Amino acid sequence: MYYWVRASSADFTGSLPQPRSGHTAVNIGKSKVIFFGGLVDKKFLSDTYVYDIENKLWFQPECTGSGSDGQVGPCPRAFHVAAAIDCHMFVFGGRSSSKRLGDFWVLDTDIWQWSELTGFGDLPSARDFAGASAIGNQKIVMFGGWDSKKWLSDVYLLDTISLEWMELSVSGSSPPPRCGHTATMVEKRLLVYGGRGGGGPIMGDLWALKGLIEGENETPGWTQLKLPGQAPSPRCGHTVTSGGLYLLLFGGHGTGGWLSRYDIYYNDCIILDRVSAQWKRLPTTNESPPARAYHSMTSIGSRHLLFGGYDGKVTFGDFWWLVPEGDPIAKRLTASPPRNFREDQGSTVSNDSDLSAVEEREKEEDSISELQKRLEISVSLSDVGREIIDVSEDKEFCELASRITGDKISSGGKDAIGVLRDHWKTVDPKAMTLKELGPLLHDYQRLITHHIEKSGSDVQSIETGLLGKEAYQFYHLRNATQLRMDDIPKLLAEYQKLLPG
């Protein structure tokens, strides 16, 4: 069993990084983690943050070393690749504004000096959203990406001593071109999962590349792996982190199907068990972090540290621990809730007063959530601060009805009610687009509120009398982005039971 725990103010000291997505985080041995770059509010970043694991200390090193532009370190960027070899962090490519980058840098973490490198051989083209991984203590492998004109499926090897790039010639079938995937070395193989491919589809395939290890005399070749178990849904912008005998996949985003252009973000944990060679859902308890993509997930001993990311609206700056049962951090859940210095923090939380307000709200919500779990009751309908919008003021509801009928629906909402409720009475959950989920969730919450007001009953009797023990499990959601794909049929079923006969 694993536990998600929000980071506490007691976990860290020092200067914490600001919210961001599209950054990189690499482990330098077992002593520190280096975070570089990223994006927040359309601003590309070039800062470097270090987490000193032993001292639980965050700091910004005073780096030296300049490139051709005379500035210290690489220019601001996001969606680049980074890999660690011994005490060095190598950085390639990425995006700065609308420009794809093809420059190549190394940071010596012993003396905190950046150096722009001039490679030779088969130089890779400028790109972002590629995937890369270290091979032992000398080489780095990079696969795929997007060069602003096409998706890529090329494979490059970099010798970090000679600084020679080599494009690997691979025989046989190969993965379709893609970007936003993960590329992870597992012993002698590079595993590539997911990504967005040509034409824009989100992928859910897993490939293994052999022939990367000198002296093995293997002909380079790709093999598509179709493993049993509970495989993750197709996605990109996710992370894959090594956990010893398993790989941990978290987050990312996909689409709501071919009828929808809208992305859905994930916060699920799936492991690839290397012993049994199958996918498994990681059993976790308590509240999970908000769904997100383009975050970082770092392995620190038996713990994993999640930071940042983006959910289509908010850039996160929160920290979460994923820890096994028995870890001292997990024991907080059985004690009184700790003070959380960050949770769901977007780029708007910037001063101590805002932070205190967030912490107080989190403490209250954690206490309520823990009580609900112990009493085995569903989320309270007296959710503090919940505002139920009347249909007459729900513009999104009326606009959706107009699109479905092709006619203008009155702003008063009466026609919209009939149109959409009749539609949702019979619709197949698989045929729904993500654009419908917001109005559906709002109307579901409206119906519940009206039932309570009309009956004058208390919450518990309404829940058990109307729908049984599982009633109102989605009432507490603040917006439809918190729904998972497998929640949609359940939400629709609850909604249909609430409708007048």
C-alpha positions as CSV (number, residue, x, y, z in Angstrom):
1,M,0.0,0.0,0.0
2,Y,1.2,3.5,-0.9
3,Y,0.2,6.9,0.5
4,W,0.0,10.3,-1.1
5,V,0.9,13.0,1.4
6,R,1.1,16.7,0.7
7,A,4.5,18.1,1.6
8,S,4.7,19.7,5.0
9,S,6.5,22.9,6.1
10,A,8.7,20.6,8.2
11,D,9.9,18.6,5.1
12,F,12.1,21.3,3.6
13,T,14.1,24.4,4.3
14,G,15.5,27.0,2.0
15,S,14.2,28.7,-1.2
16,L,11.6,26.7,-3.0
17,P,11.1,26.9,-6.8
18,Q,8.2,28.8,-8.2
19,P,5.3,27.0,-10.0
20,R,6.2,25.6,-13.4
21,S,5.6,22.9,-16.0
22,G,7.8,21.5,-18.7
23,H,10.8,21.6,-16.5
24,T,13.3,18.7,-15.9
25,A,14.5,17.1,-12.6
26,V,17.4,14.7,-12.5
27,N,19.1,12.9,-9.7
28,I,22.8,13.5,-9.1
29,G,23.7,10.2,-7.4
30,K,21.9,9.9,-4.1
31,S,22.8,13.4,-2.8
32,K,20.8,15.9,-4.7
33,V,18.1,16.6,-7.4
34,I,18.6,19.3,-10.0
35,F,15.6,21.2,-11.3
36,F,16.0,23.3,-14.4
37,G,13.9,25.6,-16.6
38,G,10.1,25.3,-17.3
39,L,7.2,27.5,-18.1
40,V,4.7,29.6,-16.1
41,D,2.2,32.1,-17.3
42,K,3.8,32.1,-20.8
43,K,7.2,32.9,-19.3
44,F,10.0,30.5,-20.1
45,L,12.5,30.0,-17.2
46,S,16.2,29.4,-17.0
47,D,16.7,29.1,-13.3
48,T,18.3,26.2,-11.5
49,Y,17.1,24.8,-8.2
50,V,18.8,22.1,-6.1
51,Y,17.3,19.8,-3.5
52,D,19.9,18.6,-1.1
53,I,18.5,15.3,0.0
54,E,20.5,14.7,3.2
55,N,19.9,18.2,4.5
56,K,16.4,18.5,3.1
57,L,17.5,21.9,1.8
58,W,16.4,23.8,-1.3
59,F,18.8,26.4,-2.8
60,Q,19.7,28.2,-6.0
61,P,23.4,27.8,-6.8
62,E,25.5,30.7,-8.0
63,C,26.4,29.3,-11.4
64,T,29.1,30.5,-13.7
65,G,29.9,29.9,-17.4
66,S,28.4,31.5,-20.4
67,G,27.5,30.6,-24.0
68,S,27.7,32.4,-27.3
69,D,25.2,35.0,-26.1
70,G,27.3,36.0,-23.1
71,Q,24.6,35.0,-20.6
72,V,25.2,32.6,-17.8
73,G,23.9,29.2,-18.6
74,P,21.3,28.2,-21.2
75,C,18.6,30.6,-22.4
76,P,15.1,30.2,-20.8
77,R,13.3,27.1,-22.1
78,A,10.8,24.3,-21.4
79,F,10.1,20.8,-22.8
80,H,13.8,20.1,-23.1
81,V,15.6,16.9,-22.2
82,A,18.1,16.5,-19.3
83,A,20.1,13.5,-18.2
84,A,22.8,13.0,-15.5
85,I,26.2,11.3,-15.9
86,D,28.1,11.2,-12.6
87,C,28.1,14.8,-11.4
88,H,27.2,16.4,-14.7
89,M,23.7,17.3,-16.0
90,F,23.4,17.4,-19.8
91,V,20.7,19.5,-21.4
92,F,19.5,19.5,-25.0
93,G,16.9,21.4,-27.0
94,G,13.5,22.4,-25.8
95,R,11.4,25.4,-26.7
96,S,11.8,29.1,-25.9
97,S,8.7,31.0,-27.0
98,S,7.8,29.6,-30.4
99,K,11.4,28.7,-31.3
100,R,12.7,25.1,-31.0
101,L,16.2,24.8,-29.7
102,G,19.1,22.6,-30.7
103,D,21.8,23.8,-28.4
104,F,23.7,21.5,-26.0
105,W,24.8,22.3,-22.5
106,V,26.4,20.6,-19.4
107,L,26.3,21.7,-15.8
108,D,29.2,20.6,-13.5
109,T,27.4,20.2,-10.2
110,D,30.7,20.1,-8.2
111,I,31.6,23.6,-9.2
112,W,28.3,24.8,-10.5
113,Q,29.6,25.8,-13.9
114,W,27.7,25.7,-17.2
115,S,29.4,25.0,-20.5
116,E,27.9,25.2,-23.9
117,L,29.1,22.2,-25.9
118,T,30.0,21.9,-29.5
119,G,29.2,18.4,-30.6
120,F,30.2,16.7,-33.8
121,G,29.1,13.7,-35.9
122,D,25.4,13.2,-36.7
123,L,24.0,16.3,-34.9
124,P,20.3,16.1,-34.0
125,S,17.9,18.7,-35.3
126,A,16.4,21.3,-33.0
127,R,13.3,19.9,-31.2
128,D,11.2,19.9,-28.1
129,F,9.1,17.2,-26.3
130,A,11.8,14.5,-27.0
131,G,12.6,11.7,-24.6
132,A,16.1,10.9,-23.3
133,S,17.9,8.7,-20.8
134,A,21.4,7.9,-19.6
135,I,23.1,4.7,-20.6
136,G,25.5,3.7,-17.8
137,N,28.1,6.3,-17.0
138,Q,29.1,7.6,-20.4
139,K,26.3,7.7,-23.0
140,I,22.8,9.3,-23.5
141,V,20.1,8.1,-25.8
142,M,17.5,10.4,-27.2
143,F,14.3,9.4,-29.2
144,G,11.7,11.4,-31.1
145,G,10.3,14.9,-30.5
146,W,8.8,17.7,-32.5
147,D,10.8,20.0,-34.7
148,S,7.9,22.5,-35.4
149,K,7.2,20.8,-38.8
150,K,7.0,17.1,-38.1
151,W,6.9,14.5,-35.4
152,L,10.2,12.6,-35.2
153,S,11.2,8.9,-34.6
154,D,14.9,9.1,-34.9
155,V,17.3,7.7,-32.3
156,Y,20.5,9.5,-31.3
157,L,23.4,8.3,-29.1
158,L,25.7,10.9,-27.4
159,D,29.1,9.9,-26.1
160,T,29.5,12.4,-23.2
161,I,33.3,12.0,-23.2
162,S,34.1,12.5,-26.9
163,L,30.9,14.7,-27.4
164,E,30.2,12.7,-30.6
165,W,26.5,12.3,-31.7
166,M,25.6,9.2,-33.7
167,E,22.2,8.6,-35.3
168,L,21.4,4.9,-34.7
169,S,20.4,2.9,-37.7
170,V,17.6,0.6,-36.6
171,S,16.3,-2.3,-38.7
172,G,12.8,-3.6,-38.8
173,S,9.6,-2.0,-37.5
174,S,9.8,1.1,-35.3
175,P,7.5,3.2,-33.2
176,P,5.4,5.8,-35.1
177,P,6.9,9.3,-34.8
178,R,5.9,11.1,-31.6
179,C,6.5,13.7,-29.0
180,G,5.6,14.1,-25.3
181,H,6.5,10.4,-24.6
182,T,8.8,9.0,-22.0
183,A,12.1,7.2,-22.7
184,T,13.5,5.1,-19.8
185,M,16.5,2.8,-19.7
186,V,15.8,-0.4,-17.9
187,E,19.0,-2.5,-17.8
188,K,19.9,-3.0,-21.5
189,R,16.7,-1.7,-23.1
190,L,15.2,1.7,-23.7
191,L,11.4,1.6,-23.0
192,V,9.3,4.2,-24.8
193,Y,5.7,4.7,-23.8
194,G,2.9,7.0,-25.1
195,G,3.2,10.4,-26.6
196,R,1.4,12.4,-29.3
197,G,1.9,11.3,-32.8
198,G,1.4,12.4,-36.4
199,G,-1.9,14.0,-36.9
200,G,-2.4,14.5,-33.2
201,P,-3.6,11.1,-31.8
202,I,-2.5,10.2,-28.3
203,M,-0.7,6.9,-28.1
204,G,-0.7,4.1,-25.5
205,D,1.9,1.8,-27.0
206,L,5.0,0.5,-25.3
207,W,8.2,-0.2,-27.2
208,A,11.6,-1.6,-26.3
209,L,14.9,-0.8,-28.1
210,K,17.8,-3.2,-28.0
211,G,21.4,-2.8,-29.3
212,L,22.4,0.2,-27.1
213,I,25.1,-1.4,-25.0
214,E,28.7,-1.6,-26.3
215,G,30.1,-5.1,-26.3
216,E,26.8,-6.9,-26.4
217,N,26.9,-7.3,-30.2
218,E,23.2,-6.9,-30.6
219,T,21.7,-5.5,-33.8
220,P,19.7,-2.4,-32.9
221,G,16.0,-3.2,-33.1
222,W,12.6,-2.2,-31.8
223,T,10.0,-4.6,-30.3
224,Q,6.5,-3.6,-29.4
225,L,5.5,-5.0,-26.0
226,K,1.9,-5.9,-25.4
227,L,1.9,-6.7,-21.7
228,P,-1.0,-8.1,-19.7
229,G,-2.7,-6.4,-16.8
230,Q,-4.3,-3.0,-16.2
231,A,-2.5,-0.9,-18.8
232,P,-2.5,2.9,-18.6
233,S,-4.8,4.8,-21.0
234,P,-3.1,6.5,-23.9
235,R,-1.4,9.7,-22.8
236,C,1.4,12.2,-23.2
237,G,3.2,14.6,-20.8
238,H,3.3,11.8,-18.1
239,T,6.3,10.7,-16.1
240,V,7.9,7.3,-15.7
241,T,10.2,6.8,-12.6
242,S,12.2,3.8,-11.6
243,G,11.3,2.2,-8.3
244,G,13.6,-0.8,-8.3
245,L,11.7,-3.8,-9.4
246,Y,9.0,-1.6,-11.0
247,L,8.5,1.5,-13.1
248,L,6.0,4.0,-11.8
249,L,3.9,5.9,-14.4
250,F,2.0,9.0,-13.2
251,G,-0.3,11.6,-14.7
252,G,-0.2,13.0,-18.2
253,H,-3.1,13.9,-20.5
254,G,-5.2,12.3,-23.2
255,T,-8.3,13.2,-25.2
256,G,-12.0,12.5,-24.7
257,G,-12.2,10.5,-27.9
258,W,-12.4,11.3,-31.5
259,L,-15.5,13.4,-31.0
260,S,-13.7,15.8,-28.7
261,R,-10.7,18.1,-29.1
262,Y,-10.5,18.7,-25.3
263,D,-7.8,17.1,-23.2
264,I,-8.4,15.2,-20.0
265,Y,-5.7,15.1,-17.4
266,Y,-4.8,12.2,-15.2
267,N,-3.6,11.6,-11.6
268,D,-3.5,7.8,-11.6
269,C,-0.5,5.6,-10.7
270,I,0.3,2.6,-12.8
271,I,3.3,0.4,-12.3
272,L,5.1,-1.8,-14.8
273,D,6.1,-4.8,-12.7
274,R,9.5,-6.0,-14.0
275,V,9.3,-9.3,-12.3
276,S,5.9,-10.5,-13.7
277,A,6.1,-8.3,-16.8
278,Q,2.7,-6.9,-16.5
279,W,0.9,-3.6,-15.8
280,K,-0.7,-3.1,-12.3
281,R,-2.6,-0.3,-10.6
282,L,-0.6,1.0,-7.7
283,P,-2.8,0.7,-4.6
284,T,-3.0,4.1,-2.9
285,T,-5.1,5.5,-0.1
286,N,-6.4,8.9,0.8
287,E,-6.5,11.9,-1.5
288,S,-4.4,12.0,-4.7
289,P,-2.8,15.1,-6.1
290,P,-4.8,17.1,-8.7
291,A,-4.5,15.7,-12.2
292,R,-1.7,17.2,-14.3
293,A,0.9,16.8,-17.0
294,Y,4.4,18.0,-17.8
295,H,5.3,17.7,-14.1
296,S,8.4,16.1,-12.5
297,M,8.4,12.9,-10.4
298,T,11.7,12.1,-8.7
299,S,12.7,8.9,-6.9
300,I,14.4,9.5,-3.6
301,G,15.1,6.2,-1.9
302,S,11.7,4.4,-1.5
303,R,9.9,7.8,-1.8
304,H,8.7,9.7,-4.9
305,L,8.5,13.5,-5.0
306,L,6.0,15.1,-7.3
307,F,6.4,18.8,-8.3
308,G,4.7,21.2,-10.6
309,G,2.8,20.5,-13.8
310,Y,-0.2,21.9,-15.7
311,D,-3.8,20.9,-15.9
312,G,-4.9,23.0,-18.9
313,K,-5.7,26.0,-16.7
314,V,-3.4,26.1,-13.7
315,T,0.4,25.8,-13.4
316,F,1.1,24.0,-10.2
317,G,3.8,24.7,-7.6
318,D,2.8,22.1,-5.1
319,F,4.9,19.2,-3.7
320,W,3.6,15.7,-2.9
321,W,5.2,12.6,-1.5
322,L,4.2,9.2,-2.6
323,V,5.5,6.8,0.1
324,P,5.1,3.2,1.1
325,E,3.3,2.0,4.2
326,G,5.4,2.3,7.2
327,D,7.3,5.4,6.0
328,P,7.4,8.1,8.7
329,I,5.7,10.5,6.3
330,A,2.8,8.1,5.9
331,K,2.2,8.2,9.7
332,R,1.0,11.8,9.5
333,L,-2.3,10.5,8.1
334,T,-3.1,8.8,11.4
335,A,-2.2,11.8,13.4
336,S,-3.7,15.3,13.1
337,P,-3.3,16.8,9.7
338,P,-0.1,18.8,9.3
339,R,0.4,22.3,8.0
340,N,0.8,22.1,4.3
341,F,2.9,24.8,2.8
342,R,1.7,24.1,-0.7
343,E,-1.3,22.4,-2.2
344,D,-2.9,23.0,-5.6
345,Q,-0.7,26.1,-5.7
346,G,-0.9,27.8,-9.1
347,S,1.1,30.8,-10.1
348,T,-1.3,33.1,-8.4
349,V,-0.3,32.1,-4.8
350,S,2.6,34.4,-4.2
351,N,2.7,35.8,-0.7
352,D,2.4,34.7,2.9
353,S,-1.2,35.8,3.5
354,D,-2.4,33.9,0.5
355,L,-0.3,30.9,1.6
356,S,-1.8,31.0,5.1
357,A,-5.3,31.0,3.7
358,V,-4.6,28.0,1.5
359,E,-3.1,26.1,4.5
360,E,-6.1,26.8,6.7
361,R,-8.5,25.7,4.0
362,E,-6.5,22.5,3.5
363,K,-6.5,21.7,7.2
364,E,-10.2,22.0,7.3
365,E,-10.8,19.9,4.2
366,D,-8.3,17.2,5.3
367,S,-10.1,16.9,8.7
368,I,-13.5,16.6,7.0
369,S,-12.2,14.1,4.5
370,E,-10.6,11.9,7.2
371,L,-13.8,11.9,9.2
372,Q,-15.8,10.9,6.2
373,K,-13.6,8.0,5.5
374,R,-13.8,6.7,9.1
375,L,-17.6,7.0,9.2
376,E,-17.9,5.5,5.6
377,I,-20.1,8.3,4.4
378,S,-20.1,10.1,1.2
379,V,-18.9,13.7,0.8
380,S,-21.0,16.2,2.8
381,L,-23.5,18.2,0.8
382,S,-22.8,21.2,3.0
383,D,-19.5,21.7,1.1
384,V,-18.2,25.1,2.4
385,G,-18.1,27.8,-0.3
386,R,-20.0,25.8,-2.9
387,E,-22.0,28.0,-5.2
388,I,-24.8,26.3,-7.2
389,I,-25.6,28.4,-10.3
390,D,-29.2,28.8,-11.3
391,V,-30.0,27.6,-14.8
392,S,-31.0,31.1,-15.9
393,E,-27.4,32.2,-15.1
394,D,-25.7,29.1,-16.6
395,K,-24.5,30.4,-20.0
396,E,-22.5,27.3,-20.7
397,F,-25.6,25.1,-20.1
398,C,-27.7,27.2,-22.6
399,E,-24.9,27.4,-25.2
400,L,-24.5,23.6,-25.1
401,A,-28.3,23.2,-25.6
402,S,-28.1,25.5,-28.6
403,R,-25.4,23.5,-30.2
404,I,-27.2,20.2,-29.7
405,T,-30.5,21.5,-31.2
406,G,-29.0,23.8,-33.8
407,D,-31.4,26.5,-32.5
408,K,-31.0,29.5,-30.3
409,I,-32.0,28.6,-26.7
410,S,-33.6,31.3,-24.6
411,S,-31.4,32.8,-21.9
412,G,-34.1,32.0,-19.3
413,G,-33.0,28.4,-19.5
414,K,-36.4,26.6,-19.6
415,D,-35.9,25.3,-23.1
416,A,-32.3,24.4,-22.3
417,I,-33.5,22.3,-19.3
418,G,-35.8,20.2,-21.5
419,V,-33.3,19.8,-24.3
420,L,-30.3,18.8,-22.3
421,R,-32.1,16.6,-19.7
422,D,-33.9,14.7,-22.4
423,H,-30.6,14.3,-24.2
424,W,-28.8,13.1,-21.1
425,K,-31.6,10.6,-20.2
426,T,-30.7,8.4,-23.2
427,V,-27.2,9.3,-24.2
428,D,-24.5,6.6,-24.3
429,P,-21.6,7.7,-22.0
430,K,-19.1,6.8,-24.7
431,A,-20.8,9.2,-27.1
432,M,-20.4,12.2,-24.8
433,T,-17.9,14.8,-25.5
434,L,-15.8,16.5,-22.8
435,K,-17.6,19.8,-23.6
436,E,-20.8,18.3,-22.0
437,L,-19.2,17.3,-18.7
438,G,-19.1,20.8,-17.2
439,P,-22.8,21.5,-17.8
440,L,-23.8,18.0,-16.7
441,L,-21.8,18.2,-13.5
442,H,-23.4,21.6,-12.7
443,D,-26.9,20.3,-13.4
444,Y,-26.3,17.2,-11.3
445,Q,-25.3,19.4,-8.4
446,R,-28.3,21.7,-8.9
447,L,-30.7,18.7,-8.8
448,I,-29.2,17.4,-5.5
449,T,-29.5,20.9,-3.9
450,H,-33.1,21.2,-5.1
451,H,-34.0,17.8,-3.6
452,I,-32.6,18.8,-0.3
453,E,-34.4,22.1,-0.2
454,K,-37.7,20.6,-1.3
455,S,-37.7,17.7,1.2
456,G,-36.2,19.5,4.1
457,S,-34.4,16.3,5.0
458,D,-31.0,16.0,6.5
459,V,-28.1,14.9,4.3
460,Q,-27.8,11.4,5.6
461,S,-31.5,10.4,5.0
462,I,-31.5,12.0,1.6
463,E,-28.4,10.1,0.6
464,T,-29.6,6.7,1.8
465,G,-33.3,7.2,0.8
466,L,-32.7,8.5,-2.7
467,L,-29.7,6.7,-4.1
468,G,-28.3,4.5,-1.4
469,K,-24.8,4.4,0.1
470,E,-23.0,5.6,-3.0
471,A,-25.1,8.7,-3.5
472,Y,-23.7,12.0,-4.5
473,Q,-20.1,10.9,-4.9
474,F,-19.4,13.7,-7.4
475,Y,-21.2,16.5,-5.6
476,H,-17.9,17.8,-4.1
477,L,-16.1,18.2,-7.4
478,R,-15.3,21.9,-8.2
479,N,-15.1,21.4,-11.9
480,A,-15.2,18.7,-14.6
481,T,-11.5,18.5,-14.9
482,Q,-11.4,16.4,-11.7
483,L,-13.4,13.7,-13.4
484,R,-11.7,10.6,-14.7
485,M,-12.8,8.8,-17.8
486,D,-14.3,5.9,-15.9
487,D,-16.3,8.4,-13.7
488,I,-18.4,9.5,-16.7
489,P,-20.8,6.5,-16.8
490,K,-21.2,6.6,-13.0
491,L,-21.9,10.4,-13.0
492,L,-24.5,9.9,-15.8
493,A,-26.2,7.0,-14.0
494,E,-26.5,9.1,-10.8
495,Y,-27.8,12.1,-12.8
496,Q,-30.4,10.0,-14.5
497,K,-31.7,8.7,-11.2
498,L,-32.1,12.3,-10.0
499,L,-34.2,13.4,-13.0
500,P,-38.0,13.6,-12.5
501,G,-39.8,10.5,-13.7
